[in-house]
Amino acid sequence: MLQVDADAVLLRRLTAQDVADALGDRGMAMVEQTGIAGSAMGRRDFLAHYRNYTLAFVDGSLAAPGEEDFRYFNSGVVIARADELRRFLDWTSARLRLLPPDHAIGGQMVADQDYFQIWTNTLAPERRRELPWQWNHCRHWDDGFPREGALIAHFSNFCNGPDIEAVAAMHTLAGEARIPAAPDGDKPAALAFVIVTHNSSKLIGYCLDKLADLSAHLPSEIIVVDNGSMDHTLEKIARPGVTILRNTRNEGFAAAANRGAKAARADQLCFLNPDCVMTLAAAEAALAVLRAKPGAIAVPDYVDWHGERTAGRQPGYSRIKLIADMLHSHGKARLAERLKQLPGYDCDSWSWPLAAALFTSRSSFARLGGFDERYFCYMEDVAIGVEMVKRGLEIVRLDQVLPHFGRHGADVAPVLRAQMLSTARIQFARLYYGRTFAIALTALRSLLHGRRAVKDALRHGRRAVTFLATG
């Protein structure tokens, strides 16, 4: 058995023989954690923790070994024989039935690693083997991460799980990205994916890899329109089977997406964000809807990094909702939540498609006039919803859920992103609710921005006074 944490990645293919050779004639094997980055802790400190917390909580009758025999094994990577793992789990299950559920002692959490350490250090030390560092090369304690020759790279984040930045780094480190094949000349592409990038190097490779899996089953074309990226995006998208359209500067999402749509040859389109992961099931479900309902738009639901689900078909924007969004963007979340409780917050008479993965036919998209290029970024999908309801066209919510790591598709500073959101909302207000309401919304933004600027100035002033008083 080879057990790896979710934040560990294999850097080369491992065979059953590789695992068997590493384990030898022992029952369980792990790599010793030699320290903690930024800390002077070593084996002696870990042994004290093992004695005072791990053993004290799990079974105070057990004894700790001497320092020379103790190993602070890290359970991010565990090799074990099946029978050894069963014995370990039987003992663990029996202890769990006797222990309090909070699993904490003296402010210290007791986790899976503690159980593995008791098994290998106290209960069955004769059946353990210490693996070399290559099997669990960890940025949390190894210098020079990542080192050449590592078999498994571990992006340990204690018990918090991998964050999106770690996943992007894992993907980059693993390398050997699968290359999307060009559509079969005998089978015209059924679907064109249009992706707009701007400094999207963190996740665009992952997005394209998933499309490569899909293209093996569904003939498709991939069009990436790059909006003047200054990072490594162009290197990540330079693959066979990917059509690249380059803008020398950031033309905005709507203009770039329209350019990509015009270049597509397939009858059906999917506008896909770089931070959204496509699946074959979602693509096939969308195509079925578009064939049955010409003129419709199809969207899946989305799930974010924290497991929260967002509907792909959203209720229409009211004036109250625009005000609430403006308040929320400027730090007035509580007041925004109060507005959500008001009747008329959502316009139930129309809806709009959240365009992280928006499916439509090329002809229908052209009749709609494409995305409104008066929006630089954001709210163009809301405007599409308005146009759809004017024409009596349907937005279909698919029974599919796609991972969408929102706001990671482009490397944009949070302040700039908030500014673009506010500008897009004011533009929508002007076009659909009139000039007077747009002026009022602009005044609200200025007022909120002014108050925040005053608070920031006062906060910086207090820091300066504190520095002068103590310096």
C-alpha positions in Angstrom: 0.0 0.0 0.0 1.2 3.5 -0.8 -0.7 6.3 1.0 0.0 9.9 0.1 -1.6 13.1 1.4 -3.7 15.2 -1.0 -0.9 17.8 -1.0 1.8 15.4 -2.2 2.6 14.7 -5.9 4.5 11.9 -7.5 7.3 13.2 -9.6 7.8 10.0 -11.6 5.9 6.8 -12.2 6.4 4.3 -9.4 6.1 0.6 -10.0 4.9 -2.1 -7.5 8.5 -3.3 -7.4 9.8 0.2 -6.4 7.4 0.2 -3.5 8.2 -3.4 -2.5 12.0 -2.7 -2.6 11.6 0.4 -0.4 9.6 -1.5 2.2 11.9 -4.6 2.2 10.9 -7.2 4.8 9.3 -4.6 7.1 5.6 -3.9 7.7 5.5 -0.1 7.5 7.9 2.6 6.3 8.0 6.4 6.4 10.4 9.4 6.1 11.6 11.2 9.3 10.5 14.8 9.6 13.8 16.5 10.6 12.4 19.9 11.6 10.0 22.7 10.9 10.9 25.5 8.4 11.8 28.6 10.3 12.2 26.8 13.6 15.2 25.3 15.5 13.1 22.3 16.5 14.8 18.9 16.1 14.4 15.2 17.2 14.8 16.0 20.9 11.9 18.5 20.8 9.8 16.1 18.8 10.4 13.4 21.3 9.3 15.7 24.1 6.1 16.4 22.2 5.6 12.7 21.6 6.0 11.9 25.3 4.0 14.8 26.7 1.2 15.0 24.2 0.9 12.1 21.9 1.4 9.3 24.4 -0.3 11.2 27.2 -3.5 11.5 25.1 -3.7 8.2 23.2 -2.4 5.8 25.9 -0.5 7.1 29.0 0.6 3.5 29.9 2.9 3.3 26.8 6.6 4.2 27.1 8.6 6.4 24.8 11.9 5.1 23.3 15.2 6.8 23.8 16.3 9.6 21.6 18.6 7.5 19.5 15.7 5.1 18.6 13.0 7.7 18.2 12.0 8.9 14.7 9.4 11.6 14.2 7.9 10.0 11.1 5.7 12.1 8.8 2.5 10.4 7.6 2.3 12.5 4.4 3.7 9.4 2.7 3.3 5.9 4.2 4.3 2.5 2.7 2.8 -0.5 4.4 1.9 -4.1 3.8 -1.8 -4.7 3.8 -1.8 -6.9 6.9 0.3 -4.4 8.8 -2.0 -1.6 7.9 -5.0 -3.7 9.0 -3.4 -4.3 12.4 -2.6 -0.6 12.8 -6.2 0.4 11.9 -7.7 -2.2 14.3 -5.6 -0.8 17.1 -6.4 2.8 16.1 -10.2 2.1 15.9 -10.1 0.5 19.4 -8.4 3.6 20.8 -10.8 6.0 19.1 -13.7 4.4 20.8 -12.2 5.2 24.2 -10.9 8.7 23.6 -12.7 12.1 23.8 -13.8 13.3 20.4 -12.0 16.7 20.5 -8.6 15.0 20.1 -6.7 17.8 21.8 -4.5 17.9 24.9 -2.9 21.0 26.4 -3.9 23.1 23.4 -2.2 20.6 21.0 -4.1 18.7 18.4 -3.6 14.9 18.1 -3.9 13.8 14.5 -3.2 10.7 12.3 0.5 11.3 12.4 0.6 10.8 16.2 -1.0 7.3 15.8 1.5 6.3 13.1 4.3 7.4 15.4 3.1 5.4 18.3 2.8 2.3 16.1 6.3 2.7 14.6 8.1 3.9 17.7 6.5 2.1 20.6 4.1 -0.7 19.5 5.9 -2.2 16.5 9.4 -0.6 16.1 10.9 -3.9 14.9 8.6 -3.9 11.8 9.3 -0.3 10.8 11.7 1.0 8.2 13.0 4.6 7.7 12.7 5.7 4.1 15.3 8.1 2.5 14.2 11.7 2.0 13.4 11.2 -1.7 10.1 9.4 -0.7 8.7 12.4 1.2 10.6 15.5 0.0 8.8 18.3 2.0 9.0 22.0 1.6 7.9 22.2 5.3 11.3 21.0 6.5 13.7 20.2 3.6 16.1 22.9 2.5 16.5 23.6 -1.2 12.9 22.4 -2.1 12.4 21.0 -4.6 15.6 19.0 -4.9 16.5 17.0 -7.9 16.0 13.2 -7.5 12.9 13.4 -5.3 10.3 10.8 -5.9 7.4 12.5 -4.1 7.1 16.2 -3.3 5.0 17.1 -0.3 3.5 20.6 0.1 2.6 20.1 3.7 0.2 22.6 5.2 -0.3 21.0 8.6 -4.0 19.9 8.7 -5.3 22.6 6.5 -5.1 20.7 3.3 -3.6 22.1 0.0 -4.4 25.6 -1.0 -4.9 26.7 -4.6 -1.4 28.1 -4.9 0.1 24.7 -3.7 -2.0 22.9 -6.3 -0.7 25.1 -9.0 2.9 24.6 -7.8 2.3 20.8 -7.7 1.0 20.8 -11.2 4.1 22.8 -12.4 6.5 20.6 -10.5 5.0 17.3 -11.8 5.5 18.5 -15.4 5.0 16.2 -18.3 1.7 18.0 -19.1 -0.6 16.0 -21.4 -0.8 17.7 -24.8 -4.2 18.1 -26.4 -4.4 16.3 -29.7 -5.5 18.3 -32.8 -9.1 17.4 -33.8 -9.3 14.4 -36.1 -9.5 15.6 -39.7 -12.2 13.1 -40.5 -14.3 14.2 -37.5 -15.1 17.9 -37.4 -14.9 19.4 -33.9 -18.3 19.3 -32.1 -17.3 22.0 -29.7 -14.9 25.0 -29.5 -13.6 26.0 -26.1 -12.8 29.8 -26.0 -10.5 30.7 -23.1 -9.4 34.3 -22.4 -6.1 34.6 -20.4 -4.3 37.5 -18.7 -1.4 36.5 -16.5 -3.1 33.1 -16.0 0.0 30.9 -15.8 -0.9 29.5 -12.4 -3.9 27.5 -13.6 -4.1 27.6 -17.4 -1.9 24.4 -17.7 -4.3 22.5 -15.4 -7.3 23.7 -17.4 -5.7 22.6 -20.7 -4.7 19.2 -19.3 -8.3 18.5 -18.5 -9.4 19.5 -22.0 -6.8 17.1 -23.3 -8.5 14.3 -21.4 -11.8 15.4 -22.9 -10.6 15.7 -26.5 -9.8 12.0 -26.6 -13.6 11.3 -26.3 -15.1 14.4 -27.9 -13.7 16.1 -31.0 -13.1 19.7 -29.9 -11.0 22.7 -30.7 -9.3 25.0 -28.2 -8.8 28.7 -28.8 -6.9 30.8 -26.3 -7.0 34.5 -26.6 -4.3 36.1 -24.5 -4.7 39.6 -23.3 -1.1 40.8 -23.1 0.1 38.5 -20.4 3.4 39.4 -18.9 4.0 36.2 -16.9 4.6 32.6 -18.3 1.1 32.2 -19.7 2.2 32.1 -23.3 4.7 29.3 -22.5 1.9 27.3 -20.8 -0.5 27.6 -23.7 2.0 26.9 -26.5 0.8 23.3 -27.2 -0.2 21.3 -30.3 -3.9 21.6 -30.9 -4.3 25.0 -29.2 -5.0 28.0 -31.4 -3.4 31.1 -29.8 -4.7 34.6 -30.6 -2.5 37.3 -29.0 -3.5 40.8 -28.1 -0.6 43.1 -27.5 -2.5 44.7 -24.5 -5.3 43.8 -22.3 -8.4 44.3 -24.4 -10.8 43.2 -21.7 -12.8 39.9 -21.5 -15.7 40.8 -23.8 -13.6 41.9 -26.8 -11.2 39.0 -26.4 -14.0 36.4 -26.1 -15.7 37.8 -29.2 -12.5 37.5 -31.1 -12.1 33.9 -30.1 -15.7 33.1 -31.1 -15.2 34.5 -34.6 -12.1 32.3 -35.0 -14.0 29.1 -34.0 -15.1 26.6 -36.7 -17.3 24.4 -34.5 -21.0 25.0 -34.4 -21.1 25.0 -30.6 -19.1 27.2 -28.3 -18.0 27.0 -24.7 -16.5 30.2 -23.1 -14.3 28.7 -20.3 -12.4 30.5 -17.6 -8.8 29.5 -17.1 -9.6 28.7 -13.4 -12.5 26.4 -14.3 -12.1 22.6 -14.8 -14.2 21.0 -17.6 -15.5 17.5 -17.5 -16.7 15.2 -20.4 -20.1 14.8 -18.6 -20.7 18.5 -18.5 -19.7 19.0 -22.1 -21.9 16.2 -23.4 -24.9 17.4 -21.3 -24.5 20.9 -22.7 -24.3 19.7 -26.3 -27.5 17.6 -25.8 -29.3 20.8 -24.5 -28.1 23.0 -27.4 -29.1 20.4 -30.0 -32.6 20.1 -28.5 -33.1 23.8 -27.8 -31.4 25.9 -30.5 -30.9 29.4 -29.3 -30.5 28.4 -25.6 -27.6 29.0 -23.3 -26.5 26.2 -21.0 -24.5 26.6 -17.8 -23.4 24.1 -15.1 -23.3 24.9 -11.4 -19.9 25.5 -9.8 -18.1 24.4 -6.7 -15.2 26.5 -5.3 -12.0 25.5 -3.4 -13.9 25.4 -0.1 -16.7 23.2 -1.4 -19.3 25.9 -1.6 -21.7 25.5 -4.6 -22.9 28.4 -6.8 -25.7 28.2 -9.2 -24.8 28.7 -12.9 -28.1 30.4 -13.6 -28.4 33.5 -11.4 -31.5 35.6 -10.7 -31.6 39.0 -12.4 -30.0 42.2 -11.1 -32.2 44.7 -9.3 -31.2 48.2 -8.2 -31.1 46.9 -4.6 -28.7 44.1 -5.6 -26.3 46.6 -7.4 -26.2 48.7 -4.3 -25.6 45.7 -2.1 -22.7 44.5 -4.3 -21.2 48.0 -4.2 -21.4 48.0 -0.4 -19.9 44.5 -0.1 -17.0 45.4 -2.3 -16.1 48.4 -0.1 -16.2 46.6 3.2 -19.8 47.0 4.2 -20.7 43.3 4.2 -23.2 43.5 7.1 -25.2 46.3 5.5 -25.1 44.4 2.2 -26.5 41.3 4.0 -29.4 43.4 5.3 -30.3 44.5 1.8 -30.4 40.9 0.7 -33.4 40.4 3.0 -35.5 43.1 1.3 -38.2 42.1 -1.2 -37.2 42.6 -4.8 -33.5 42.0 -4.1 -33.5 39.4 -6.9 -35.3 39.9 -10.1 -37.1 36.6 -10.5 -38.6 37.6 -13.9 -35.2 37.1 -15.7 -31.9 35.3 -15.1 -28.3 35.5 -16.3 -25.6 32.8 -17.0 -22.5 32.8 -14.7 -20.0 32.6 -17.6 -17.2 30.6 -16.0 -18.3 27.8 -18.4 -21.0 29.2 -20.8 -22.2 27.0 -23.6 -24.0 28.4 -26.7 -24.2 27.9 -30.4 -22.1 30.0 -32.6 -25.1 31.3 -34.6 -27.1 32.1 -31.5 -24.1 34.0 -30.0 -23.8 36.0 -33.2 -27.5 36.9 -33.2 -27.1 38.2 -29.6 -24.3 40.4 -30.8 -21.7 38.6 -28.7 -20.6 40.0 -25.4 -21.1 43.7 -25.0 -17.7 45.2 -25.4 -18.7 48.3 -23.5 -17.9 46.2 -20.5 -14.1 45.8 -20.0 -14.4 43.0 -17.5 -17.4 41.6 -15.4 -21.2 42.0 -15.9 -21.0 41.1 -19.6 -22.7 37.8 -18.7 -25.4 39.7 -16.8 -26.0 41.8 -19.9 -26.3 38.6 -22.0 -29.1 37.5 -19.6 -30.9 40.8 -20.3 -30.6 40.2 -24.1 -31.8 36.6 -23.7 -35.0 37.6 -21.9 -35.7 40.3 -24.5 -35.7 37.6 -27.2 -37.6 35.0 -25.1 -34.6 32.7 -25.1 -33.9 30.1 -22.4 -31.0 29.8 -20.0 -30.7 26.1 -19.0 -29.2 25.1 -15.7 -27.3 21.8 -16.3 -27.4 19.0 -13.8 -23.6 19.2 -13.6 -21.1 20.8 -11.2 -17.6 22.0 -12.3 -14.8 23.0 -10.0 -14.2 26.8 -10.3 -11.4 28.3 -8.4 -12.8 31.8 -8.7 -10.6 34.9 -9.0 -7.5 32.8 -9.7 -7.9 32.8 -13.5 -5.9 36.1 -13.8 -3.2 37.5 -11.6 -4.9 40.8 -10.8 -4.4 42.8 -7.6 -7.5 42.7 -5.3 -7.8 46.5 -5.4 -7.8 46.6 -9.2 -10.3 43.8 -9.3 -12.7 45.7 -7.0 -12.3 48.8 -9.1 -13.2 46.8 -12.3 -16.2 45.3 -10.6 -17.5 48.7 -9.4 -17.0 50.2 -12.8 -18.9 47.3 -14.5 -21.8 47.6 -12.1 -22.1 51.3 -12.8 -22.0 50.7 -16.5 -24.8 48.1 -16.2 -26.8 50.6 -14.0 -26.4 53.3 -16.7 -27.4 51.1 -19.6 -30.4 49.3 -18.0 -31.6 51.5 -15.1 -30.8 54.9 -16.5 -28.3 57.8 -16.0 -29.8 59.1 -12.7 -29.4 55.8 -10.9 -25.9 55.3 -12.3 -24.9 58.8 -11.0 -26.3 57.8 -7.6 -24.3 54.5 -7.6 -21.2 56.4 -8.6 -21.7 58.8 -5.7 -22.1 55.9 -3.3 -18.8 54.4 -4.6 -17.0 57.7 -4.1 -18.4 58.1 -0.6 -17.4 54.5 0.4 -14.0 54.9 -1.2 -13.5 58.2 0.6 -14.4 56.7 4.0 -12.0 53.8 3.5 -9.2 56.2 2.5 -9.8 58.2 5.6 -9.7 55.0 7.8 -6.5 53.9 6.1 -4.9 57.3 6.6 -5.9 57.3 10.3 -4.6 53.7 10.7 -1.3 54.6 9.1 -1.2 57.7 11.2 -1.6 55.7 14.4 1.2 53.4 13.4 3.4 56.4 12.7 2.6 57.9 16.1 3.3 54.5 17.8 6.6 54.2 16.0 7.7 57.7 17.0 6.6 57.2 20.6 8.4 53.8 20.9 11.4 54.5 18.6 
